[in-house]
Amino acid sequence: MVGCVTGDTLIRTNKGDLRIDSLFEVDKSKPNTFFEIDDEELLVFDGQVYRKPIAGYYNGFKEVVTITTRDYKKKITCTLNHRLGGINGWIYAGDIKEGDLLIVFDEDDRALPDYVESVERSEAETYDLAMDEYEAESFGSMRYIDNNGVMARL
């Protein structure tokens, strides 16, 4: 998948903000595998509308980057190829450095610029969602989700 996130990442759903690792059961002995989402009523907000995810994806342990913003203290931990919203377009998380400007969301869901305060690399288990059959087949998606308050393109 393109742009996975850690299990503690909150995903906006019709049932409230839920951790991505709570949306589907994973057999951790099978990394790089799609898993069925059993909740038939679950819908995920894609930045414009709520959509039904067709599968969860467990990527196993990957190199990740934790990015924290200065003013709004937003934080996201994601794979290096995860795209985040910057002032001049999408930026791969692995290319972000301290002082860069990202788009974040405040409590009222207003998009605001915020400077990157810190960038830390580590390794962690990562997950993603496939929102339609094309995404499941192509390992790529074009949806926009507010991950822990940071504008992200998964």
ABEGO torsion letter per residue (X at the ends): XBGBBBAABBBBBAAEBBBAAAABBBBAABBGBBBBBABAABBBBAGABBBBBABBBBAEBBBBBBBBBAAAGBBBBBBAABBBBBAAEBBBAAABBBGBBBBBBBAAGBBBBBBBABBBBBBBBBBBBBABAAAAAAGBBABBBBBGGBBBBX
